[in-house]
């Protein structure tokens, strides 16, 4: 049987660990070069089941709750908030798209690193640690994937329209 004193110490150390890990991973994420975020590879690409974000709208109702998520993208120098997107500005949309990948990177690693205490601290605390790691990060991951899927859908439509327009107007200038 574990004493309450040891349990409180374990919880306090875990919270301190979470704060340090969150700040550290956020800092590393903020320093990732944009070029590394621009590559389409592995699980960062949008999958067909996401259907341009409609999967997240229909089944997870992301539009109802994503505005309540915390935003820390602009805490570190050079960071960008993902609270809003400037309309009609291509560079801003491209940057926003890349920032969704950066945020996804950060939250993926936070989930993994926040689970470390489950292997270190006392057994009774596992459920709390796992619940926190999942509840604090999965909604953020969902919101980033939703935003990126929507942007990809929009850009594909824009590219298709531009190609169609160009083909219709060949030779007109």
N, C-alpha and C positions, 0 to 999 in steps of 0.2 A: 504494500500500500504506500502510495506517495503522500507526502505531507503537503498541506496547503501552502506552506512557505515555499517549498520547492516548486510547486505548481505555479505560484505567482511569479517566482524568479524565471521559470521557463517561459511563461507568457510574456513577461517584460523583455526578455532577451529575444524572443521571436519577433515582437513588434519592432524592437530596435533593428534587428536584422532586416525586416521588411523595409523599413525606412531607408537604411543604407543601400540595400540592393535596388530598391526602386529608383533612388537618386543616381546610383552608379550606372544601371542599365539605361536609364533615361539619358544620361550624359553621353554614354557610348553611342546610343542611337542618334542623338543630335549631331554627333560628329561623323556619322557615316557619310561618305561622299555621295552626292546625287547620282553620279554615274553608276554606282553599285546598286542603287535602287531602281534605276531605269531598266535593268535587264529583266526579261521575262523568263523566269525559270522556276521549276519545282512548284511547290505549294503556294507560291506568291501569285501565280497566274490565276485568272478567274476560270472556274470550272463550269461546264455546261449546265449542271443542275442549279447554279446560281442565277441563271437566266436574266442577266443584266440587272440584278438586284431584286427582281420580282419575287424570288424565293424568300428573301428576308422580309419583304413587305407583307407577303401573303401569310407565311407560316410563323414568323417571329414578331410581326407587327413592329418592326424596327423604327418606323417613322413616328410612332407614338411615344417611344421612350428614349431615343438616342439623344435628344436635346438635354436630358438630365444627367448625362455622363460628364464626368470631370474632363477638363481639357488642359493638358500640361505641355502641349507641343511647343509653346513659346517661352517656357521657363528658362531654357539655356540660350545663350547668345547664338543668333543665327537660326533659331527655331521658328516654326511657323504654326500658328493656331489653325485648327481645322474646324472652328466654330462656324465659319461662313465662307462662301466662295464668291469672289467678285464675278459678276455676270459679264459675259462677252469678252473677257480678257484671256486670250489663249495661254499666255505665259503663266498667269495665275492658276488656270485650270490644270496645266501640266504640273506645276509645282504642288498643287493640292493633291493630285493623283500620286505623285512620288511621296508626299508626306503620309498618305494612307499606308504605303508600304513601310515607311519608317516606323509608324505607330504599331503596325502589325508585328514587325520585328521586335520592338520593345516589349509588347504584351506577351508574345510567345515565350521570350526568355524569362520574363517575370514569372509566368506560370511555372516554368521548370525550376527556377531558382527559389521561388517562394515555397516550393515543396521540400526543399532541403531540410528544414526543421523536422519534417515528419520522420526522417531517418536518424535524426540526432537527439531530439528531445524525448520526453516521456510519452508512453503509449497512449494515454487517455486524450492527448492533445491532437492526435492525428486528424480527427474529423474536423476540428476547427481550422487547422492549417489548410487542409484540402479544400474545405468550403470557401475559405477566404481567397485562396489562389484562383479558384474557378470563378467565384462570384465577382471578384474585383477585376478580372481580366477578360473573360469570355465575352461579356457584353461589348467591351471596347473592340475586341477582335471582330465581332459581328458587324459593328458599326463601320469599321474601316473597310471590311470586305464589301459591305453594302455600298458604301460611297464609291469605292473603286469600280465595282461592277456597273454601277449607274454611269460613271464617267466613261468607261469603255463602251457601253451601249451608245451613249451620246456621240462619242468620237467616231465610232464605226458608222453611225448614221450620217454624220457630217462628212466623213470621207466618201461615203457612197454617193451622197448628194453632190459633192464637189466633182467627183469623177463623172457622174451623169451630166452635170452642167457642162463640164469641159468637153465631153464627147459630143453634146448637142451643139456646141458653139465652136467646133474646130474651124480654124481659119478666119474667125471673126475678130481676132485681135487679142 
